[in-house]
Amino acid sequence: MSAPARERFWVPTPPGWVEIAAFDSDARAEQHWRDMVEPAREYLGDARTDHLYTGLRAAREAVAGTRITSAGAVVTEVDDEPAVWTFSTTIEHVRSGEVNPVALVERSLGRTGTVESTEDITLVDGRTAVQSFITLTPESPMGRAGDDAPAARPEAGERPVDTLGTCVVAVALPGRPHDLVLVTGSSPDPEHRPLLAHVVSAIAAGAHVGTEPPEGVAKAGGVLPVNGPEGA
């Protein structure tokens, strides 16, 4: 008789996702990056592509030893210009007391972030989540992975990135009211936040603990099994 399948933490990944954190070795991470990035070299150009590899390595180093379970980047296009958005997923376990996602978001900001707005939103599965629009400086703890990604490293002659437009969505894991998922998405252009918010909320909605990948929105984009919260 086979042993029962082990529960895992599943993070949905949008198309084009370049994973940073969820590898057990740098060699596996580098291979994944080459597989994902090289097909885009002709579109990005050699300079942007080289900056992308540099940023991915720096971001992987930055998230090592943190509570981030998954971090990734997506190369996209906004108004006919290439853009790199960065994302991270963190699990916060609340052992007792009131579950307050807003407090968790503010606690994660550090001193160099400004909350522009916070509101309740309804995810596609009907759950209520908290969404915050935030402006971060690159030194902020929540912005560090985004800062180290290539979107925050300008090419020669470009203006340095002073702020990151960031969206954070916090929601309890299905069936685990004291395990909160915090998904962060950042762009060097704060005007991207309304677009970024759609991806962030989709990742939050699809985050799942179980023996099988989730269905619905997560299945549409692909899923990545990573280390789960304690007790999973």
DRENMARLUM-662740 format. One line per 10 residues: number of its first residue (from 0); their letters; for each residue x, z, y of N, C-alpha, C. Coordinates in steps of 0.1 Angstrom, whole numbers. Layout:
# DRENMARLUM-662740
NUM = A = X Z Y X Z Y X Z Y | ... $
END
This chain:
# DRENMARLUM-662740
0 = MSAPARERFW = 9 0 -12 0 0 0 9 0 12 | 7 -9 21 15 -10 33 12 0 43 | 22 4 51 20 14 62 11 8 73 | 3 17 79 -5 12 90 3 7 102 | -2 -3 108 5 -9 120 7 1 131 | 19 0 137 22 10 148 16 5 161 | 10 14 169 5 11 182 17 7 191 | 14 -3 199 24 -7 209 18 -9 223 | 26 -9 233 21 -11 246 23 -26 250 | 12 -33 253 12 -47 256 10 -50 271 $
10 = VPTPPGWVEI = 19 -58 276 18 -62 290 15 -77 291 | 4 -81 298 1 -95 300 12 -102 309 | 15 -114 306 25 -121 313 19 -135 318 | 19 -137 331 13 -150 336 22 -162 332 | 17 -174 332 26 -185 329 38 -186 337 | 50 -190 331 62 -190 338 70 -177 339 | 65 -167 333 71 -153 334 85 -153 329 | 94 -148 337 108 -146 333 110 -131 332 | 110 -126 320 111 -111 317 125 -106 321 | 126 -94 326 138 -88 331 142 -76 322 $
20 = AAFDSDARAE = 132 -67 320 135 -54 315 134 -52 300 | 124 -59 294 120 -55 280 128 -62 269 | 142 -60 270 151 -66 260 160 -54 256 | 164 -55 243 173 -44 238 187 -47 240 | 191 -59 246 204 -62 249 205 -72 260 | 216 -72 267 218 -82 278 219 -96 273 | 224 -98 261 226 -111 255 212 -117 253 | 202 -110 248 189 -115 246 182 -118 259 | 185 -110 269 179 -112 282 185 -125 288 | 198 -127 287 205 -139 292 199 -152 285 $
30 = QHWRDMVEPA = 197 -151 272 192 -163 265 178 -166 270 | 170 -156 272 156 -158 277 156 -164 291 | 165 -159 299 166 -165 313 170 -179 313 | 180 -183 304 184 -197 304 172 -206 299 | 165 -201 289 154 -209 283 143 -211 294 | 141 -201 303 130 -202 313 135 -209 326 | 147 -207 330 152 -211 343 157 -225 343 | 165 -229 333 172 -242 333 162 -254 334 | 150 -254 328 141 -265 331 137 -266 345 | 138 -256 353 134 -256 367 146 -259 377 $
40 = REYLGDARTD = 158 -261 371 170 -263 379 169 -275 388 | 164 -286 383 163 -298 391 153 -296 403 | 142 -288 401 133 -285 412 138 -276 422 | 145 -265 417 150 -255 426 163 -259 433 | 171 -267 426 184 -270 431 195 -260 425 | 207 -264 426 218 -256 420 219 -242 427 | 219 -243 440 221 -230 448 210 -220 445 | 198 -224 446 187 -215 443 187 -210 428 | 191 -219 419 191 -215 405 202 -205 403 | 214 -207 409 225 -197 407 221 -184 413 $
50 = HLYTGLRAAR = 214 -184 425 209 -171 431 199 -164 422 | 191 -173 415 181 -167 406 188 -159 395 | 198 -165 388 205 -158 378 212 -145 383 | 218 -146 395 224 -134 401 214 -123 403 | 202 -127 408 192 -117 411 186 -111 398 | 184 -119 388 179 -114 375 188 -103 369 | 201 -106 370 211 -97 365 211 -84 373 | 210 -85 386 210 -73 395 197 -65 392 | 186 -72 391 173 -65 388 173 -58 375 | 179 -64 365 180 -57 352 188 -45 353 $
60 = EAVAGTRITS = 199 -45 360 207 -33 362 200 -23 370 | 192 -27 380 185 -18 388 174 -10 380 | 167 -17 371 156 -10 364 161 -2 351 | 174 -4 348 179 4 336 178 19 338 | 172 26 329 171 40 330 159 45 338 | 151 36 343 139 40 351 127 40 341 | 115 44 347 103 44 339 96 31 338 | 102 20 344 96 7 343 97 2 329 | 85 -2 323 85 -7 310 86 -22 309 | 82 -29 319 84 -43 320 86 -47 334 $
70 = AGAVVTEVDD = 95 -57 336 97 -62 350 99 -77 348 | 94 -85 357 95 -99 355 95 -107 368 | 98 -119 368 97 -128 380 90 -141 376 | 83 -146 386 76 -159 384 80 -168 395 | 85 -180 392 88 -190 402 75 -198 404 | 70 -198 416 58 -205 419 59 -213 432 | 49 -218 437 49 -227 449 38 -223 458 | 41 -220 471 31 -217 481 33 -226 493 | 22 -234 496 23 -243 507 35 -253 505 | 36 -258 493 46 -268 489 61 -263 490 $
80 = EPAVWTFSTT = 62 -250 491 76 -244 492 78 -235 479 | 89 -235 473 91 -226 461 92 -212 466 | 87 -203 457 87 -189 460 89 -181 447 | 96 -170 448 98 -162 436 91 -148 438 | 82 -145 430 75 -133 430 80 -124 419 | 82 -111 422 86 -101 412 76 -91 409 | 76 -86 397 66 -77 392 72 -66 383 | 66 -54 383 70 -44 374 58 -36 370 | 59 -30 358 48 -22 352 54 -8 348 | 47 2 353 51 16 350 39 24 344 $
90 = IEHVRSGEVN = 42 33 335 32 42 330 34 56 336 | 24 62 342 25 75 347 15 84 339 | 21 94 332 12 103 324 8 115 332 | -5 117 334 -10 129 341 -15 139 330 | -8 150 329 -11 159 318 -23 168 321 | -25 171 334 -36 180 338 -40 178 352 | -51 183 356 -55 181 370 -62 168 373 | -65 166 385 -73 154 389 -64 141 388 | -69 131 383 -62 118 382 -64 111 396 | -53 109 403 -54 104 417 -44 92 418 $
100 = PVALVERSLG = -49 80 415 -40 69 416 -34 67 430 | -42 70 441 -37 68 454 -24 77 457 | -25 89 452 -14 98 453 -2 93 446 | -4 87 434 7 81 426 14 70 434 | 5 61 440 11 50 447 19 55 459 | 14 65 466 21 70 478 34 77 474 | 34 84 462 45 91 458 56 82 454 | 52 70 449 62 60 444 69 53 456 | 63 53 468 68 45 479 81 49 484 | 84 62 484 96 66 491 94 66 506 $
110 = RTGTVESTED = 104 67 514 102 69 528 103 56 535 | 105 45 529 107 32 536 96 23 533 | 84 28 528 73 19 526 61 24 535 | 53 14 539 41 17 547 29 11 540 | 19 20 537 6 16 531 -2 9 542 | -5 -4 540 -13 -11 550 -28 -9 547 | -32 -9 534 -46 -7 531 -47 -2 517 | -57 5 514 -60 10 500 -75 9 498 | -79 4 487 -93 2 484 -96 3 469 | -108 6 465 -112 5 451 -116 -9 448 $
120 = ITLVDGRTAV = -111 -14 436 -115 -28 432 -121 -27 418 | -128 -37 414 -134 -37 400 -126 -48 393 | -120 -44 381 -113 -54 373 -123 -62 365 | -118 -73 359 -126 -82 352 -134 -76 340 | -129 -64 335 -136 -58 324 -145 -47 329 | -147 -46 342 -156 -36 348 -150 -23 352 | -138 -20 348 -131 -8 352 -128 -7 367 | -128 5 373 -125 6 387 -110 10 388 | -103 2 397 -89 5 399 -87 7 414 | -75 11 417 -71 13 431 -61 2 435 $
130 = QSFITLTPES = -63 -5 446 -54 -15 450 -48 -12 464 | -35 -12 465 -29 -10 478 -21 -22 483 | -22 -25 495 -12 -35 501 -2 -27 509 | 11 -30 507 22 -22 512 32 -31 517 | 39 -26 528 51 -33 533 63 -24 530 | 72 -30 523 84 -22 518 97 -28 525 | 106 -20 527 119 -24 530 127 -26 517 | 137 -35 516 143 -37 503 149 -25 497 | 152 -14 504 158 -2 499 148 7 492 | 135 4 494 125 13 488 126 13 473 $
140 = PMGRAGDDAP = 123 25 467 124 26 452 115 16 445 | 103 14 450 94 4 444 98 -10 447 | 105 -12 458 109 -26 461 122 -30 456 | 129 -20 449 143 -23 445 144 -35 435 | 135 -35 425 136 -47 416 133 -60 423 | 123 -59 433 120 -71 440 131 -75 450 | 138 -65 455 149 -67 464 161 -74 457 | 163 -70 445 174 -75 437 171 -89 431 | 158 -92 431 155 -106 427 159 -116 437 | 160 -128 433 165 -138 443 157 -141 455 $
150 = AARPEAGERP = 144 -138 454 135 -140 466 140 -131 477 | 147 -120 475 152 -112 486 166 -114 489 | 172 -124 483 186 -127 486 187 -141 492 | 187 -142 505 186 -155 512 199 -163 509 | 197 -176 510 209 -185 509 216 -185 522 | 228 -191 522 236 -192 535 228 -198 546 | 228 -191 557 221 -197 569 207 -192 570 | 201 -186 560 187 -182 561 187 -168 566 | 175 -164 573 174 -151 578 172 -141 567 | 179 -129 567 178 -119 557 163 -114 556 $
160 = VDTLGTCVVA = 159 -110 544 146 -105 542 146 -90 547 | 137 -88 557 136 -74 563 126 -66 556 | 115 -72 551 104 -65 544 100 -73 532 | 93 -66 523 86 -72 512 72 -70 513 | 64 -80 511 49 -78 510 46 -74 496 | 40 -63 494 38 -57 480 23 -54 478 | 19 -56 466 5 -52 461 7 -43 449 | 1 -32 449 1 -22 438 -13 -20 433 | -15 -21 420 -28 -18 414 -26 -6 404 | -34 4 405 -33 16 395 -46 17 388 $
170 = VALPGRPHDL = -46 18 375 -58 20 367 -54 27 354 | -64 35 349 -62 42 336 -62 32 324 | -53 34 315 -53 26 302 -66 28 295 | -72 18 289 -84 19 282 -83 30 271 | -92 39 272 -93 50 262 -82 61 264 | -75 60 275 -64 70 278 -65 73 293 | -75 82 297 -77 84 311 -65 91 318 | -56 97 311 -45 104 317 -32 96 316 | -33 83 311 -21 74 312 -25 63 321 | -19 63 333 -22 54 344 -11 43 344 $
180 = VLVTGSSPDP = -16 30 345 -8 19 346 -6 16 361 | 6 15 366 9 10 380 16 -3 379 | 10 -13 384 16 -27 384 19 -30 399 | 31 -34 401 36 -38 414 40 -52 415 | 36 -59 425 41 -73 427 46 -74 441 | 57 -81 443 63 -82 456 67 -97 459 | 67 -100 472 71 -113 477 79 -111 490 | 89 -119 493 96 -118 506 87 -122 518 | 75 -128 515 66 -132 525 53 -124 524 | 51 -114 534 39 -106 533 26 -114 533 $
190 = EHRPLLAHVV = 26 -126 538 14 -134 538 10 -138 524 | 19 -136 514 15 -140 501 7 -129 494 | 5 -118 500 -1 -106 493 -15 -109 487 | -24 -116 494 -37 -119 488 -36 -127 476 | -27 -137 475 -25 -145 463 -18 -136 452 | -8 -128 456 -1 -119 447 -11 -110 440 | -21 -105 448 -30 -95 443 -38 -100 430 | -41 -113 430 -48 -118 418 -40 -116 405 | -27 -119 406 -18 -117 395 -16 -103 391 | -14 -94 401 -12 -80 399 -24 -74 392 $
200 = SAIAAGAHVG = -36 -77 397 -48 -71 390 -50 -77 376 | -46 -89 374 -48 -95 360 -38 -88 351 | -26 -85 355 -17 -78 346 -22 -64 343 | -27 -57 354 -33 -43 352 -44 -43 343 | -53 -53 344 -65 -54 336 -62 -56 321 | -51 -64 318 -47 -67 305 -38 -57 298 | -32 -48 305 -23 -38 299 -31 -30 289 | -25 -28 277 -33 -23 265 -24 -16 255 | -29 -5 249 -22 1 238 -30 -1 226 | -23 -7 215 -30 -9 203 -21 -16 193 $
210 = TEPPEGVAKA = -26 -19 181 -18 -26 171 -18 -41 172 | -28 -46 180 -29 -60 182 -29 -64 197 | -24 -76 200 -25 -80 215 -39 -80 220 | -41 -77 232 -54 -77 238 -60 -91 239 | -73 -91 240 -80 -104 242 -82 -106 257 | -90 -117 260 -94 -119 274 -83 -123 283 | -82 -117 295 -73 -122 305 -58 -122 301 | -55 -111 293 -41 -110 288 -38 -121 279 | -47 -124 270 -45 -135 260 -42 -148 266 | -49 -151 278 -48 -164 284 -34 -166 289 $
220 = GGVLPVNGPE = -27 -156 293 -14 -158 299 -3 -155 290 | -5 -149 278 5 -145 269 7 -130 271 | 13 -123 260 15 -109 261 29 -106 256 | 34 -95 261 47 -90 258 47 -76 252 | 51 -74 240 51 -60 235 63 -53 240 | 61 -41 246 72 -33 251 70 -18 247 | 80 -10 250 79 4 246 67 10 253 | 59 17 245 47 23 250 49 37 256 | 38 43 262 39 56 268 41 66 256 | 46 78 260 48 88 250 35 91 242 $
230 = GA = 36 91 229 24 93 221 17 81 216 | 22 69 221 15 56 217 19 53 203 $
END
